[in-house]
Amino acid sequence: MINKKRVNKVTKLTVASAIAFSALAQPLGTLVTVKAAEVPATAKAESKLLQSTGLKASVPVTFENTQFTSTAEGIPGWSGATVSTTAVNIIESASLGTRKADGSFDIDTSNIKPNGQGGFRITAKGTPRMPAIQQIIDTVPGVTYKISYKVKTISGDSPAIQSALAYTHCIAGSGSDVVFIIGQGIGPIESLGTVLSLTGTFTASSIKTPITLGTTPYFKGRETGSYSRYTSVVDYFDISLTATSTGSITSPTINTVTDNDTVVTGTGVAGKTARIELPDGTFRTGTVGNDGKYSIEIPKQAKDKVIKVLLYDGQGNVSPEASTTVIASTVAPPTINTVTTDDVVVKGTGIPGATVTVTIAGQDRTATVGQDGNYSVTIPAQAVGTEITAKQTLNGKTSDPVSTTVTQGTVAAPTIDNVTTDDEKVTGTGINGATVTVKVGNQDYTATVENNRYSIDIAKQPVGTEITAKQTLNGETSSSVSTTVTQGTVAAPTIDNVTTDDEKVTGTGINGATVTVKVGNQDYTATVENNRYSIDIAKQPVGTEITAKQTLNGETSSSVSTTVTQGTVAAPTIDNVTTDDEKVTGTGING
């Protein structure tokens, strides 16, 4: 019984072998490009229609690590391979092993080494399997890709068959899907070191396509034993990959994706394949339904990551990319800075571009968060204990609210009314409900402000005593104010009795006070010592008015007065009286 699959496979291998032999038989400089199978006639017609409109779409594609930087374990993005020299579709993986001391990696009996100049150097020994390096790229079925690179032969010891020392191969795909892109003899002896630029194209038939670069020494025959005789050293560099679609499909849309979503949805042309590119460079595909919608499962993605989508039809037509940035499934609440009774602006932080809503007593006020992440909302000054809430909205999602309570701001200092030596109370103004603390000497006295006034009992204080006051409200204390006790009412001095005999006016007064005595139009002064004063005057007749007042610390008392009274009265004299006299005469005080 014949195994049809086996027959088909053998047939394809034979075709591939023929391709390889044909390539090897080409003269130096010939570029061989083998295209994929023809697309159906309907696809051709659609492609032709799109081309006639002049529409083209660039397809994002790139090689990884085209500088061929390496680690001890290998060359990231690239793997080793070997390719049959008789059938290029027979490609097998080959371990690169670990990096050797000279920076090279072994591939079978050959080796490859990053050349430090944006490429690699391959030392190819003639064997039935040529050494190669391979990378699997993401491709769009139906799209044509162009691979370009440069090669330079460093050395070779094979006979100069058709003036070439080595052969470079570029192969797309694997197994039955192999496309032989480039097969080129390089490096004639007389031009070692000459740079040769090569380009080839292939049309992708799947979403993943291996690209293999292989090198073999140029040899004349394929008889066993001839392979191991020769070695060629070739540099590869400036390796690039581009793709352009035949025509353009209308760009799809992509709906908002949150960090909690596991499905990407959007719209596009019915029947086309939607390809989702995730932030890690991997892809997911799905078909746009007859309703023009697609839905493709994905792993959850982190906030701020970018997801891209394009459409293709497998016939070379691709849409421009659409993209979206992953947003948070929930919006974090904003912050509110401390708000005091002094403040007329609420400030805080939020997500740039979000709308912050500040609510006070049921009234909303809004502001947009700036690019610096800050917001500010103007408000009237609020009383202590007022609750203020804030929430923010972004992309139709609103955060939970946060709140703060208004605290006491700056407390104004109280006032102190004038305090004199007469006073037994300290009074002044303050903030209703505040506690006023009055300090006299080392003694504190407190009272609560009511109707904007306070009153505190104290003992009478001498002139010059300092009194301070401060007030505390809701845990905040004002600065202190102070006053100095001034002189109160000065009592009038006393005047001792003054007689016609006296040449002094005396009396009592306040120690240190200046007593002013007025006799007629004449003023006399003296200072009170030991509560007494004494002022010299001329003797005054009976009835003379004498006034006195005293001044202390700038305050003057009322006046007191007295009238000079009769002093001691001398006895009269009697003249001699005889028997003849009928009169008694003598001297006395007039009146």
WOHU-V737593 format. One record per residue. N is the residue number from 1. RES is the residue in one letter. OMEGA is omega as a letter, one per 30 degrees, with the letter a starting at -180 (NA if undefined). NEAR is the number of other ideal C-beta (glycine too) atoms within 10 Angstrom. Layout:
BEGIN
N;RES;OMEGA;NEAR
N;RES;OMEGA;NEAR
END
This chain:
BEGIN
1;M;a;3
2;I;l;6
3;N;a;9
4;K;l;8
5;K;l;8
6;R;l;9
7;V;l;10
8;N;a;11
9;K;l;14
10;V;l;11
11;T;a;11
12;K;l;16
13;L;l;19
14;T;l;11
15;V;a;15
16;A;l;22
17;S;l;16
18;A;l;11
19;I;a;19
20;A;l;23
21;F;a;14
22;S;a;13
23;A;a;20
24;L;a;20
25;A;a;10
26;Q;l;14
27;P;a;9
28;L;l;15
29;G;a;11
30;T;l;11
31;L;a;13
32;V;l;18
33;T;l;14
34;V;a;21
35;K;l;12
36;A;a;17
37;A;l;8
38;E;l;8
39;V;a;16
40;P;a;9
41;A;a;8
42;T;l;9
43;A;l;17
44;K;a;14
45;A;a;11
46;E;l;18
47;S;l;19
48;K;l;11
49;L;a;12
50;L;l;21
51;Q;a;15
52;S;l;9
53;T;a;9
54;G;a;8
55;L;l;15
56;K;l;15
57;A;l;23
58;S;a;13
59;V;a;23
60;P;l;13
61;V;l;18
62;T;l;12
63;F;l;15
64;E;l;12
65;N;l;14
66;T;l;18
67;Q;l;15
68;F;l;23
69;T;a;12
70;S;l;20
71;T;l;9
72;A;a;7
73;E;a;11
74;G;l;16
75;I;a;23
76;P;l;11
77;G;a;14
78;W;l;24
79;S;l;18
80;G;l;23
81;A;l;25
82;T;a;23
83;V;l;26
84;S;l;18
85;T;l;23
86;T;l;15
87;A;a;19
88;V;l;26
89;N;l;23
90;I;a;18
91;I;l;22
92;E;l;13
93;S;l;12
94;A;a;21
95;S;l;12
96;L;a;21
97;G;l;14
98;T;a;11
99;R;l;18
100;K;a;12
101;A;a;5
102;D;l;7
103;G;a;12
104;S;l;20
105;F;a;24
106;D;l;18
107;I;a;26
108;D;l;18
109;T;l;16
110;S;l;27
111;N;l;20
112;I;a;26
113;K;l;20
114;P;a;20
115;N;l;18
116;G;a;12
117;Q;l;12
118;G;l;14
119;G;l;20
120;F;l;24
121;R;l;22
122;I;l;29
123;T;a;20
124;A;l;27
125;K;a;19
126;G;l;23
127;T;l;16
128;P;l;13
129;R;a;22
130;M;l;28
131;P;a;25
132;A;l;29
133;I;a;24
134;Q;l;20
135;Q;l;20
136;I;a;15
137;I;l;20
138;D;a;17
139;T;l;25
140;V;a;28
141;P;l;19
142;G;a;22
143;V;l;23
144;T;a;18
145;Y;l;23
146;K;l;15
147;I;l;21
148;S;l;16
149;Y;l;22
150;K;l;15
151;V;l;24
152;K;l;20
153;T;l;26
154;I;l;17
155;S;l;15
156;G;a;23
157;D;l;12
158;S;l;21
159;P;a;14
160;A;l;13
161;I;a;14
162;Q;l;13
163;S;l;15
164;A;a;23
165;L;a;27
166;A;l;27
167;Y;l;24
168;T;l;25
169;H;l;23
170;C;a;26
171;I;l;28
172;A;l;26
173;G;l;23
174;S;l;19
175;G;a;13
176;S;a;13
177;D;a;16
178;V;l;26
179;V;a;24
180;F;a;23
181;I;a;26
182;I;l;24
183;G;a;26
184;Q;l;21
185;G;a;23
186;I;l;24
187;G;l;30
188;P;a;17
189;I;a;13
190;E;a;8
191;S;l;14
192;L;a;14
193;G;l;10
194;T;a;12
195;V;l;13
196;L;l;18
197;S;a;9
198;L;l;18
199;T;l;14
200;G;a;22
201;T;l;18
202;F;l;26
203;T;a;20
204;A;l;27
205;S;l;16
206;S;a;13
207;I;l;15
208;K;a;12
209;T;l;22
210;P;l;19
211;I;a;22
212;T;l;24
213;L;a;26
214;G;a;26
215;T;l;26
216;T;l;28
217;P;l;29
218;Y;l;25
219;F;a;19
220;K;a;10
221;G;a;9
222;R;a;12
223;E;a;8
224;T;l;8
225;G;a;8
226;S;a;14
227;Y;a;20
228;S;a;13
229;R;a;13
230;Y;l;19
231;T;l;18
232;S;l;28
233;V;a;22
234;V;l;25
235;D;l;18
236;Y;l;23
237;F;a;18
238;D;a;14
239;I;a;22
240;S;a;13
241;L;l;17
242;T;l;15
243;A;l;21
244;T;a;15
245;S;l;26
246;T;a;24
247;G;a;22
248;S;l;19
249;I;l;21
250;T;a;13
251;S;l;16
252;P;l;23
253;T;l;15
254;I;a;21
255;N;l;13
256;T;l;15
257;V;l;24
258;T;a;15
259;D;l;15
260;N;a;13
261;D;l;19
262;T;l;10
263;V;l;11
264;V;l;23
265;T;l;16
266;G;a;22
267;T;l;18
268;G;a;26
269;V;a;16
270;A;l;13
271;G;a;12
272;K;l;22
273;T;l;20
274;A;l;27
275;R;l;24
276;I;l;21
277;E;a;18
278;L;a;16
279;P;l;14
280;D;l;8
281;G;l;9
282;T;a;11
283;F;l;15
284;R;a;16
285;T;l;14
286;G;a;18
287;T;l;15
288;V;a;21
289;G;l;13
290;N;l;8
291;D;l;8
292;G;a;15
293;K;l;16
294;Y;l;25
295;S;a;14
296;I;a;17
297;E;l;11
298;I;l;15
299;P;l;10
300;K;a;12
301;Q;a;21
302;A;l;9
303;K;l;12
304;D;l;11
305;K;a;14
306;V;l;13
307;I;a;20
308;K;l;16
309;V;l;24
310;L;l;25
311;L;l;28
312;Y;a;25
313;D;l;24
314;G;a;16
315;Q;l;22
316;G;a;26
317;N;a;27
318;V;l;28
319;S;l;24
320;P;l;15
321;E;l;18
322;A;a;18
323;S;l;11
324;T;l;17
325;T;a;13
326;V;l;20
327;I;l;20
328;A;l;17
329;S;l;13
330;T;a;13
331;V;l;20
332;A;l;14
333;P;l;19
334;P;l;23
335;T;l;17
336;I;l;22
337;N;l;13
338;T;l;12
339;V;l;24
340;T;l;15
341;T;l;19
342;D;a;13
343;D;l;18
344;V;l;10
345;V;l;11
346;V;a;23
347;K;l;15
348;G;l;24
349;T;l;17
350;G;l;27
351;I;a;20
352;P;l;14
353;G;l;12
354;A;l;23
355;T;l;16
356;V;l;27
357;T;l;19
358;V;a;24
359;T;l;16
360;I;l;18
361;A;l;8
362;G;l;5
363;Q;a;9
364;D;l;11
365;R;a;15
366;T;l;13
367;A;l;22
368;T;l;12
369;V;l;21
370;G;l;13
371;Q;l;7
372;D;l;8
373;G;a;14
374;N;l;16
375;Y;l;26
376;S;a;15
377;V;l;19
378;T;l;10
379;I;l;18
380;P;l;8
381;A;a;13
382;Q;l;21
383;A;l;9
384;V;l;16
385;G;l;11
386;T;l;16
387;E;l;12
388;I;l;21
389;T;l;15
390;A;l;24
391;K;l;21
392;Q;a;29
393;T;l;16
394;L;l;19
395;N;l;12
396;G;l;8
397;K;a;15
398;T;a;15
399;S;l;21
400;D;l;10
401;P;l;15
402;V;a;16
403;S;l;12
404;T;l;17
405;T;a;12
406;V;l;23
407;T;a;17
408;Q;l;17
409;G;l;17
410;T;l;11
411;V;l;21
412;A;l;14
413;A;l;18
414;P;l;23
415;T;l;16
416;I;l;19
417;D;l;14
418;N;l;12
419;V;l;24
420;T;l;15
421;T;l;19
422;D;a;13
423;D;l;18
424;E;l;10
425;K;l;12
426;V;a;24
427;T;l;16
428;G;a;25
429;T;l;16
430;G;a;25
431;I;a;17
432;N;l;11
433;G;l;12
434;A;l;23
435;T;l;16
436;V;l;27
437;T;l;19
438;V;l;25
439;K;l;16
440;V;a;18
441;G;l;11
442;N;a;5
443;Q;l;9
444;D;l;11
445;Y;a;15
446;T;l;12
447;A;l;21
448;T;a;12
449;V;l;20
450;E;a;11
451;N;l;7
452;N;a;12
453;R;l;16
454;Y;l;26
455;S;a;14
456;I;l;18
457;D;l;10
458;I;l;18
459;A;l;9
460;K;a;13
461;Q;l;21
462;P;l;9
463;V;l;15
464;G;l;11
465;T;l;16
466;E;l;12
467;I;l;22
468;T;l;14
469;A;l;24
470;K;l;20
471;Q;a;29
472;T;l;16
473;L;l;20
474;N;l;17
475;G;l;9
476;E;a;16
477;T;a;15
478;S;l;20
479;S;a;10
480;S;l;13
481;V;a;16
482;S;l;12
483;T;l;17
484;T;a;12
485;V;l;23
486;T;a;17
487;Q;l;16
488;G;l;18
489;T;l;11
490;V;l;21
491;A;l;15
492;A;l;20
493;P;l;25
494;T;l;17
495;I;l;21
496;D;l;14
497;N;l;11
498;V;l;25
499;T;l;13
500;T;a;16
501;D;a;12
502;D;l;18
503;E;l;10
504;K;l;11
505;V;a;25
506;T;l;17
507;G;l;25
508;T;l;16
509;G;a;26
510;I;a;19
511;N;l;11
512;G;l;11
513;A;l;23
514;T;l;16
515;V;l;28
516;T;l;19
517;V;a;26
518;K;l;16
519;V;a;19
520;G;l;11
521;N;a;5
522;Q;l;9
523;D;l;11
524;Y;a;15
525;T;l;12
526;A;l;22
527;T;a;12
528;V;l;20
529;E;a;11
530;N;l;7
531;N;l;13
532;R;l;16
533;Y;l;26
534;S;a;14
535;I;l;19
536;D;l;10
537;I;l;18
538;A;l;10
539;K;a;13
540;Q;l;20
541;P;l;8
542;V;l;12
543;G;l;10
544;T;l;17
545;E;l;13
546;I;l;22
547;T;l;16
548;A;l;25
549;K;l;20
550;Q;a;30
551;T;l;17
552;L;l;20
553;N;l;17
554;G;l;9
555;E;a;16
556;T;a;14
557;S;l;20
558;S;a;11
559;S;l;14
560;V;a;16
561;S;l;12
562;T;l;17
563;T;a;12
564;V;l;22
565;T;a;14
566;Q;l;12
567;G;l;13
568;T;a;7
569;V;a;9
570;A;l;9
571;A;l;9
572;P;l;9
573;T;l;9
574;I;l;11
575;D;a;10
576;N;l;8
577;V;l;12
578;T;l;5
579;T;a;4
580;D;a;5
581;D;l;10
582;E;l;5
583;K;l;6
584;V;a;9
585;T;l;10
586;G;a;11
587;T;l;10
588;G;a;11
589;I;a;9
590;N;l;3
591;G;NA;4
END
